[in-house]
Amino acid sequence: MRRELLDLAAELARRGEPFALATVVARKPPMSAQVGDMALVTRDGFQGWVGGSCTRPTVTAEARQAIEDGRPRLVCLDPDPESQRRPGLSVFPMTCHSGGSVEIHIQPVLPAPRLLVYGVAPTARALARLAKAMGYAVYAVDPVADASAFPGADMVAASPADLRLEPTSVPVFAVVATQGQWDEDALRAALAHEPTYVGVVASAKRFGEMRALLSGTVPDAALARVRNPAGLDIGAVAPEEIALSILAEIVQEQRAASARPAARPPAAVAEEARDPVCGMTVRVAGAAHTAAHGGREFYFCCAGCRERFLLAPERYLAVGTPP
């Protein structure tokens, strides 16, 4: 099972699809999961074993949250949650009757962010080298570019038309450092990828000319998002220093974006429900344990919670259940 999961993880990583690996790191019997048991969770799938029906819903929900925020977490399921409280540990009630507990480490594995570099100027080449060292997938574009100018780049394209990116949720950043050679075409091509960040290495005067030439063919809102001069003001002069300032600005943008709460579409409100017995979050779609009462449908993390609810629904509804 573990080898199959690692093979699947390698394939997902190759395709640039995000996932999370959940690994059992501690257990207290009786508990079916063993230390070292693993599961792989994607946004819409679960493979592997970290415990039964009392464990899987919580691990799935926490793994998907880890995929969204990029942060690993350590979770514990225990019959007595208050006894396990400690910094860095998220504790959830264990609803199985066995009485055991388990700790699971969840590690998100996200595709490398993409950096599109337009131009072969010294700043463009320095930016590609530094970005690659920082773990970015680097795509260089210029009519005279070749592999020797961008060693280690994931792709070197002679034309923007040759740069085809498969659609993913991976953030895209773009920097135009053509510096007078094909500035307007490069900026138009960069904006077509709808990057999270786009910066132009040029003087304010030159960028003003670029905006004027592109106005009418490129939406004003897109041009308004362009950073010029690209990079944080650190007094950079040398190409490597300018490249460093640009990557610092990109990192700043990444961290700010990850700190903002993700907007959820209105339909997402009905995608999850709360188990009225244990309080766990349960995905409505495909839920295995449900019960109707008082004209409402309730969802449960496991058969045990459903049975307890059906024996005395008023007991659990007395404290209030989210609609």
C-alpha positions in Angstrom: 0.0 0.0 0.0 2.8 2.5 0.9 4.7 1.9 -2.3 1.5 2.3 -4.3 0.8 5.6 -2.5 4.3 6.9 -3.1 4.0 6.0 -6.8 0.7 7.8 -7.0 2.3 10.8 -5.2 5.1 10.9 -7.7 2.7 10.8 -10.6 0.6 13.6 -9.1 3.7 15.7 -8.5 4.8 15.1 -12.1 1.4 16.3 -13.3 1.5 19.3 -11.1 -1.6 18.3 -9.0 -1.7 19.2 -5.3 -2.2 16.6 -2.7 -1.5 15.8 1.0 0.1 12.8 2.6 -1.3 11.7 6.0 0.9 9.5 8.1 0.1 7.9 11.5 2.8 8.9 13.9 1.4 7.7 17.2 -1.5 5.5 18.4 -3.0 4.2 21.6 -4.8 0.8 21.4 -7.3 -0.4 20.7 -6.8 1.3 17.2 -6.9 -0.3 13.8 -4.3 2.1 12.3 -0.6 1.4 12.9 2.3 3.8 13.1 3.5 4.4 9.6 0.1 3.8 7.9 -0.5 6.4 5.2 -3.2 7.9 3.1 -3.0 10.3 0.1 -5.7 12.9 -0.1 -6.6 15.1 -3.1 -9.3 17.7 -3.4 -11.7 15.0 -4.5 -10.2 11.7 -3.5 -8.8 9.5 -0.7 -6.4 6.6 -1.1 -4.8 4.6 1.7 -5.5 3.8 5.4 -5.1 5.8 8.6 -8.1 4.3 10.5 -11.7 3.5 9.9 -14.9 5.6 9.6 -14.3 7.6 12.7 -10.9 8.8 11.5 -11.2 9.3 7.8 -13.7 12.2 7.7 -11.5 14.3 10.0 -8.3 13.5 8.2 -9.9 14.2 4.8 -11.2 17.6 5.9 -7.9 18.6 7.5 -5.9 17.4 4.5 -8.0 19.4 2.1 -7.6 22.4 4.2 -3.9 21.8 4.2 -3.9 21.7 0.4 -5.7 25.1 0.4 -3.5 26.9 2.9 -0.2 25.0 2.3 0.4 24.4 6.0 1.2 21.0 7.5 -0.7 20.0 10.7 -0.7 17.4 13.4 -4.1 16.1 14.3 -5.2 13.9 17.1 -8.5 11.9 17.5 -9.1 10.9 21.1 -12.2 9.9 23.2 -11.2 12.6 25.7 -10.1 15.6 23.6 -9.3 17.8 26.6 -6.7 15.4 27.9 -4.6 15.8 24.7 -4.5 19.6 24.3 -1.0 20.9 23.6 0.5 23.6 21.3 0.7 22.6 17.7 -1.8 19.8 18.0 -5.4 20.0 16.6 -7.6 17.6 18.7 -10.9 16.1 17.6 -13.2 13.8 19.4 -12.8 10.1 18.6 -16.4 8.7 18.2 -15.6 5.0 17.7 -16.5 2.8 20.7 -13.1 1.1 20.7 -11.7 3.9 23.0 -8.3 4.2 21.2 -6.6 7.3 19.9 -4.4 8.2 17.0 -2.1 11.1 16.0 -1.7 11.8 12.3 0.7 14.2 10.6 -0.6 15.8 7.4 1.9 17.2 4.9 0.6 19.2 1.9 2.6 18.7 -1.3 1.9 21.6 -3.7 3.2 22.1 -7.2 6.0 24.6 -7.6 4.8 28.1 -8.4 5.5 29.2 -12.0 7.6 32.1 -13.0 7.5 33.4 -16.5 10.5 35.4 -17.5 10.4 37.4 -20.7 13.8 38.6 -22.1 17.5 37.6 -22.1 18.8 40.7 -20.4 21.2 40.1 -17.4 18.4 40.8 -15.0 16.2 38.2 -16.7 19.0 35.6 -16.5 19.8 36.4 -12.9 16.1 36.2 -12.0 15.7 32.8 -13.6 18.7 31.4 -11.7 17.6 32.8 -8.4 14.0 31.7 -8.8 15.1 28.1 -9.7 17.2 28.0 -6.5 14.1 29.1 -4.6 12.0 26.2 -6.0 10.0 28.0 -8.7 9.3 26.3 -12.1 10.9 28.7 -14.5 9.8 29.4 -18.1 12.0 31.7 -20.1 10.7 33.3 -23.3 12.7 35.3 -25.9 13.4 35.0 -29.7 17.1 34.5 -29.1 16.9 32.5 -25.8 18.4 29.1 -25.5 19.2 26.6 -22.8 22.7 28.0 -22.3 21.2 31.4 -21.3 18.9 29.8 -18.8 20.5 26.7 -17.4 18.1 24.7 -15.2 14.9 26.4 -16.6 12.0 24.1 -17.0 11.3 25.4 -20.5 13.0 27.9 -22.8 10.7 29.1 -25.6 11.6 31.3 -28.6 8.0 32.7 -28.9 5.1 33.3 -26.5 3.0 31.0 -28.7 5.4 28.1 -27.8 4.7 28.6 -24.1 1.6 26.5 -23.3 0.8 26.1 -19.7 -1.6 23.4 -18.5 -4.4 24.9 -16.4 -3.9 24.2 -12.7 -4.4 26.1 -9.5 -0.7 26.8 -9.3 0.0 30.5 -9.0 1.7 32.1 -12.0 4.1 35.1 -11.7 5.5 37.0 -14.7 8.3 39.4 -15.2 9.0 41.3 -18.4 12.7 42.2 -18.7 12.9 42.6 -22.5 14.3 46.1 -22.0 13.5 47.7 -25.3 13.5 44.7 -27.6 9.9 43.5 -27.8 8.4 45.1 -24.7 4.8 45.5 -25.7 4.4 42.0 -27.2 6.0 40.5 -24.1 3.7 42.3 -21.7 0.7 41.4 -23.8 1.8 37.7 -23.7 2.4 37.8 -20.0 -1.0 39.3 -19.2 -2.7 36.7 -21.3 -1.7 34.1 -18.6 -3.6 36.1 -16.0 -0.7 36.0 -13.6 -1.0 36.7 -9.8 1.9 39.1 -10.2 3.3 40.8 -13.3 6.3 43.2 -13.1 8.1 45.2 -15.8 11.8 46.1 -15.6 11.8 49.5 -17.2 11.8 53.2 -16.3 8.6 54.9 -15.5 8.8 56.8 -18.7 9.3 53.7 -20.8 6.5 51.9 -19.0 4.2 54.9 -19.7 4.9 54.5 -23.4 4.1 50.8 -23.2 0.8 51.4 -21.5 -0.2 54.0 -24.1 0.7 51.6 -27.0 -1.3 48.8 -25.4 -4.3 50.8 -24.3 -7.3 49.7 -26.3 -5.9 46.2 -27.1 -5.3 45.2 -23.5 -7.9 45.8 -20.7 -7.1 48.8 -18.6 -7.7 46.7 -15.4 -5.0 44.3 -16.5 -2.5 47.1 -17.1 -3.4 48.7 -13.8 -2.1 45.5 -12.0 1.4 45.7 -13.5 4.1 46.6 -11.1 6.6 49.2 -12.3 9.3 49.5 -11.4 9.3 45.7 -10.6 10.7 44.8 -7.2 10.9 46.2 -3.7 12.9 49.4 -3.2 16.1 48.0 -1.7 18.4 50.3 -3.6 19.2 47.5 -6.1 21.7 48.4 -8.9 23.3 45.2 -10.2 21.2 42.7 -12.2 21.4 40.2 -9.4 20.2 42.8 -6.9 17.3 43.8 -9.1 16.4 40.1 -9.5 16.5 39.7 -5.7 14.2 42.7 -5.2 11.7 41.3 -7.7 11.6 37.9 -6.1 11.2 39.6 -2.7 8.1 41.4 -4.0 6.8 38.1 -5.4 7.2 36.4 -2.1 5.5 39.3 -0.4 2.6 38.9 -2.8 2.4 35.2 -2.2 2.4 35.5 1.6 -0.2 38.3 1.5 -2.4 36.1 -0.7 -2.1 33.1 1.6 -3.0 35.2 4.6 -6.2 36.3 3.0 -9.2 34.1 3.8 -10.3 32.2 0.7 -13.6 33.3 -0.8 -16.1 30.5 -1.0 -18.7 30.4 -3.6 -22.3 30.6 -2.3 -23.0 27.0 -3.3 -20.2 25.8 -1.0 -22.4 26.5 2.0 -24.4 23.4 1.3 -21.4 21.2 0.6 -20.7 20.5 4.3 -22.7 19.8 7.4 -21.9 19.3 11.1 -22.4 16.0 12.8 -24.9 16.9 15.6 -23.4 14.2 17.9 -19.6 14.8 17.8 -19.4 18.1 15.9 -17.3 16.9 13.1 -17.6 18.4 9.6 -19.1 16.0 7.1 -19.1 16.3 3.3 -22.7 16.2 2.2 -22.0 14.8 -1.3 -21.8 11.0 -1.0 -22.2 11.0 2.8 -22.6 7.4 3.9 -24.4 8.0 7.2 -27.5 10.2 7.2 -30.9 10.4 9.0 -34.1 12.4 8.6 -35.7 14.0 11.6 -38.3 16.8 12.0 -38.3 17.4 8.2 -34.5 17.9 8.1 -31.6 15.7 6.9 -28.7 15.2 9.2 -25.2 13.9 8.3 -22.9 11.9 10.5 -19.2 11.0 10.4 -19.9 7.3 11.3 -22.6 4.8 12.0 -22.0 5.1 15.7 -23.0 8.8 15.7 -26.0 8.1 13.6 -27.2 5.3 16.0 -26.8 7.6 19.1 -28.7 10.4 17.4 -31.6 8.1 16.4 -31.9 6.8 20.0 -32.3 10.3 21.4 -32.4 13.1 18.8 -33.8 15.7 21.2 -30.7 15.3 23.4 -28.4 16.5 20.6 -30.8 19.1 19.1 -31.3 20.7 22.4 -27.9 22.4 22.2 -28.6 23.6 18.7 -27.5 22.3 15.3 -26.4 24.5 12.4 -29.1 24.4 9.6 
